[in-house]
C-alpha cells in the first residue's frame, strides 16, 4: 500500500488553504534554507505569511547556483529588507505544500543562525512573500499563530541557543 502524506494547498488568488493528501511518490522534492535572527532582547524575527497570516522565519527555495547561506541572505533582503550573514547551522526540517494547481512539494529546509549586518526592517510585507515582519519571543509562537514546520524546529533552536556561550 502506498503511504499518503497530508499537505497544505495554498490558493494564492483567494489567499486560502485546503488540506489534501497524496501518495509519497507524487511529491516534487525541493531544497530551501531559512534563518533565525534574534534581537538583544532574545526575540526572533518572524514574518506573517499569506497562509492564514501564520508566522515563520524568513527563508525560501534555493535558486540554481546558490548555496544555503546565499539563499538565506537573499531571502532576508527580499522579505524583510535586512542585510544578513548566515552563520552556524542550527537544524533541518521538512514541510509539505502546494501552490495553486501545482504538484505538491516535499521541501527540505535547513536553518541557520543569522547575524544582522545592515538594512532597514520592512514591517509591512509585499503581499507576495509575506504580510509583514515582527519580533516575537519564542514562547509567543504557538499552534494558533505559527506554521507547524516552524514549531517542529523550535526545540532544536532552543537547544542550539543553550549550547552557545
C-alpha positions as CSV (number, residue, x, y, z in Angstrom):
1,X,0.0,0.0,0.0
2,X,1.3,3.4,-0.9
3,X,1.8,5.8,2.0
4,X,-0.2,9.1,1.7
5,X,1.1,12.3,3.0
6,X,-1.0,15.3,4.1
7,X,-0.1,18.7,2.8
8,X,-1.5,22.2,2.5
9,X,-2.5,23.6,-0.9
10,X,-2.2,27.4,-0.9
11,X,-4.6,29.2,-3.2
12,X,-2.9,32.5,-4.0
13,X,-5.8,34.2,-5.7
14,X,-8.1,33.8,-2.7
15,X,-5.4,33.6,0.0
16,X,-7.0,30.4,1.3
17,X,-5.6,26.9,2.2
18,X,-7.1,23.5,1.7
19,X,-5.8,20.3,3.3
20,X,-5.2,17.4,0.9
21,X,-3.2,14.2,0.8
22,X,-1.2,12.4,-1.9
23,X,1.0,9.4,-2.3
24,X,4.6,10.0,-1.4
25,X,5.6,9.4,-5.0
26,X,3.6,12.4,-6.1
27,X,5.8,14.9,-4.3
28,X,8.5,17.0,-6.0
29,X,11.5,17.4,-3.7
30,X,12.8,21.0,-3.2
31,X,15.6,22.4,-1.1
32,X,15.3,25.5,1.0
33,X,17.1,27.5,3.7
34,X,16.0,29.9,6.4
35,X,17.4,31.8,9.3
36,X,16.8,32.6,12.9
37,X,17.7,36.2,13.8
38,X,17.5,37.4,17.4
39,X,17.5,40.9,18.8
40,X,19.2,42.0,22.0
41,X,16.0,41.0,24.0
42,X,16.0,37.5,22.7
43,X,13.1,37.9,20.4
44,X,13.1,36.1,17.0
45,X,12.3,37.9,13.7
46,X,9.3,36.3,12.1
47,X,7.2,37.0,9.1
48,X,3.5,36.6,8.7
49,X,2.7,34.5,5.7
50,X,-0.4,34.9,3.5
51,X,-1.0,31.3,4.5
52,X,-3.6,32.4,7.1
53,X,-1.2,35.0,8.5
54,X,0.7,32.4,10.3
55,X,4.3,33.1,11.3
56,X,7.5,31.6,10.0
57,X,11.1,32.7,9.9
58,X,12.5,34.3,6.7
59,X,13.7,31.9,4.1
60,X,12.9,30.3,0.8
61,X,13.7,28.0,-2.0
62,X,17.4,27.7,-3.1
63,X,17.9,29.1,-6.6
64,X,20.1,27.3,-9.1
65,X,23.8,28.1,-8.3
66,X,23.1,29.3,-4.8
67,X,24.3,27.7,-1.6
68,X,22.2,27.7,1.6
69,X,23.8,30.8,3.2
70,X,23.4,32.8,0.0
71,X,19.7,31.9,-0.1
72,X,19.2,32.9,3.5
73,X,20.9,36.3,2.8
74,X,18.8,36.9,-0.4
75,X,15.5,35.9,1.3
76,X,16.1,38.2,4.3
77,X,16.7,41.1,2.0
78,X,13.7,40.3,-0.2
79,X,11.3,39.5,2.6
80,X,12.3,41.9,5.4
81,X,14.8,44.4,3.9
82,X,17.8,43.3,6.1
83,X,21.3,42.5,5.1
84,X,22.4,39.5,7.0
85,X,25.1,36.8,7.1
86,X,24.0,33.2,7.7
87,X,26.3,31.6,10.3
88,X,26.2,28.4,12.1
89,X,23.8,25.5,11.0
90,X,21.0,25.1,13.6
91,X,18.8,22.2,12.4
92,X,16.8,20.9,9.5
93,X,13.2,20.0,8.9
94,X,10.7,19.1,6.2
95,X,7.3,20.6,5.1
96,X,4.7,19.5,2.6
97,X,2.7,22.1,0.5
98,X,1.5,23.0,-2.9
99,X,0.8,26.3,-4.7
100,X,-2.5,26.6,-6.6
101,X,-2.7,23.7,-9.0
102,X,0.9,22.6,-9.0
103,X,2.1,19.2,-7.9
104,X,2.8,19.0,-4.2
105,X,6.3,19.7,-2.8
106,X,8.3,18.0,-0.2
107,X,10.5,20.8,1.0
108,X,13.7,20.0,2.9
109,X,14.7,23.1,4.8
110,X,18.0,23.9,6.6
111,X,18.0,26.6,9.3
112,X,20.9,28.8,10.3
113,X,21.7,31.4,12.9
114,X,21.8,34.8,11.3
115,X,23.7,37.9,12.1
116,X,22.4,41.3,11.0
117,X,24.8,43.4,9.1
118,X,22.5,46.3,8.0
119,X,19.4,47.3,6.1
120,X,16.1,48.7,7.3
121,X,13.4,46.4,8.6
122,X,10.3,46.4,6.4
123,X,7.4,45.9,8.9
124,X,4.9,45.8,6.0
125,X,5.1,42.9,3.6
126,X,4.8,42.9,-0.1
127,X,1.7,40.7,-0.1
128,X,3.6,38.1,-2.2
129,X,6.2,36.6,0.1
130,X,5.0,38.0,3.4
131,X,2.4,40.2,5.1
132,X,5.0,41.8,7.3
133,X,7.7,41.2,9.9
134,X,7.8,41.5,13.6
135,X,9.8,40.5,16.6
136,X,8.3,37.8,19.0
137,X,9.6,35.9,21.9
138,X,9.9,32.2,21.2
139,X,7.3,31.4,23.9
140,X,4.8,33.6,21.9
141,X,5.0,31.2,18.9
142,X,2.3,28.6,19.2
143,X,-0.1,26.4,17.1
144,X,-2.6,29.2,16.8
145,X,-0.2,31.7,15.2
146,X,2.8,29.8,13.7
147,X,3.2,27.3,10.8
148,X,3.6,23.7,12.0
149,X,7.0,23.1,10.5
150,X,8.4,26.1,12.4
151,X,7.0,24.8,15.7
152,X,8.7,21.5,15.0
153,X,12.2,23.0,14.7
154,X,11.9,25.5,17.6
155,X,13.0,22.9,20.2
156,X,16.2,22.3,18.2
157,X,16.8,26.1,18.1
158,X,16.4,26.3,21.8
159,X,18.9,23.5,22.3
160,X,21.2,25.3,19.9
161,X,21.0,28.5,22.0
162,X,21.7,26.7,25.3
163,X,25.0,25.4,23.8
164,X,26.1,28.9,23.0
165,X,28.5,30.7,25.3
